Amino acid sequence: MMLTALGLMSGTSLDGVDVAMIETDGKRVKAFGPSGYRPYSDLERRLLLQALTEAAHLQAREARPGILREAERVVTAAHAEAIASFKAQNRISSEDIDIVGFHGQTVLHRPADKLTVQIGDAAALAKAIHIPVMHDFRAADVAAGGQGAPLVPVYHRALAQSLDREGPIVVLNIGGVANITYIDGDTLIACDTGPGNALLDDFMHRTTGQRFDCDGRMAAQGTADTAWISEALKDPFFNLPPPKSLDRNDFAKRILRDVSPADGAATLTAFTVAAVARIVPQLPKRPRSWIVAGGGARNLTMMRMMRERLHPTTVESADALGWSTDAIEAQAFGFLAARGLKGLPLSYPATTGVPLPMTGGLVARP
């Protein structure tokens, strides 16, 4: 039975809430619906950055000390507003939507300690929007010994099945953290590769006041510090085989000092690309094509560096295939909500390291 699912995503880039509708049975995608976006205000973003700092000391996933309680209220309200605006713009009623997939905002991801924390009050959201809400997607995987991330590979596989092309195909999502899904027939492998846009965004905000490097223009004017990148790539994370995952701030200590904004942007952009390239030898076969989604696909300098680094493999944006670069993760959580309702696995041993295929998610009803 096909479901109309609404997916929500507030990623580690902390830019805002993506909303996307899809029709799916949790195995295949029948149709893409409209999508929307509700940006965080500067005040909301500063609050969330504070929440990330305070969350570093959390020992229990339910705890909301200090600023975290207010941050959770803000995240929940922003998602409710995003849905209200989406419904009004597209003339959709609550009765038209079967399930909402609510990821929340990750403030801590420490799977080695069996701890992953996403803030957002699903019960309050369900009451506000009058639709059942599937949430808490990662907890069961982490509790069972998995990484709890990435969770989008099953959605990437469903999309790739509609392509008429020979594998292996890699779908690369560049949000705050970068992650890949390797698809070759029945083989599905996934992992985080390293920083995505988080280090670059934080650097841009710190040095220029801009929230990100629009189109990669700043990086295009600079020169990458190859010695700094080589040193950063010595981090033990890069030698770990898949599956593996990162917290947004795992590389935050690697601060560039005494560099111009242009050279710093070029260095951090090249670092993201070099980290992606490091995963290729750890894959069963060299990919034939790369499909790039997320904010990084809009960074023209990052895409150029990616093509140079991964040559002769083709590198194209998700938009070029008729997918949605911006909405793909929100779509994925709509898809995962449908899978969760039907008890289908969200993660697998080769995607998160969980011992057995694992379903997940809890439902909050209005």
Phi, psi and omega in degrees: 000129179283140177243148170265112185245143176246120180258145180235142177213128171238103191274181183287351175284346175059035182269329181165193184251122174266142179232135178209140179254140173219156170255123186204155172254011181086357176241320178225164180254118180281318183201149170271137173260192179290166177226165181208176185208136176234104183290151170281143173287165178302321180295316179296319181294320178298320178298317181292324176296321174298319180297322177299318180295314181291328183292340181301339183260003182295142175244343181229137188289339180272347185290140178226063181287159172054231186290344185296326180294316178293321178298320179296320178297318180294316179299315180297314180296319180297321178291320177297318177295320179300317180291317180300316179294318179299313180297318181294315182295326184256006179053051180246137178259164178301327181293342180280349186247126182278321185206146175247132175261111187246104181283328187080190181247117177291126176245345177205134176223104184225071186297334178299332177261013183054045184224120171222133187233118173244123179270151184140129185264098184295322180296317178294322179294315180301318179294322183289325186256350178062039178220142174300141184237120173271131184213182176057052186288331191266340192299316183297320179297312181294319179298331181273003178100006178274174178282341182072004181197153350283154180257349184281350183306322181295329177286318176303319179297317179298320178293316184294332180297339180274353181272140177262075179210154182281141178274181357289143174248139173243127171261121182250118176256122180248093172256223174298319172247149178262138177220156181238154166235120178262122184235121178214095185063238180274354181278125180228116181231141181213156174186164166283145180257337183153196178300145172259260179258353189300310181298317181295314180299315181296320179296315181298317181294321182290323188260335184234345185084353178277148182284337179198171179270094186300121180062007183076022185294320180294314180299327181296337182268353187250179178238128182287142177272096186293329179293320178296318180296316179300320179293316180297326181286355175280353177305134183305334181307321188288344177267353179286139175283161173294153358277149177203155182216164184232154164272151181308324187262012182298332180250013184296336180288344181275081183265134174280131180240147175055044175234155176288158176305321182293313181292322178296315179297319179297319182294314183288327175295315180293329177295315177303315182293317180297322178295321176298315182297331182294340182280340187302314180295344181268001179267154183301321179222157176290129180299147174272333179208148176243134177241121188254127178234177180085179183301329181298334179292341178271350180272102187296327179290319177297318179296319178297313179299322180297316180296320179294318185287325185261002178308139010266009178296141179286142177230120181222158179279155178300324179303326182296340180261003184085005172277179180247111178304318186277325188262000190298323180286323175296317175303318183300322181282338167293316178298315180295326177296318178295319178296317180297319178300327184265004178072022179274152182296140173261333183220162186222164179307322183272358177254324179232353183084009177294146186298324182224158174309133192232124171276179183185179179094146175237152181251126171256129183254150183300000000 
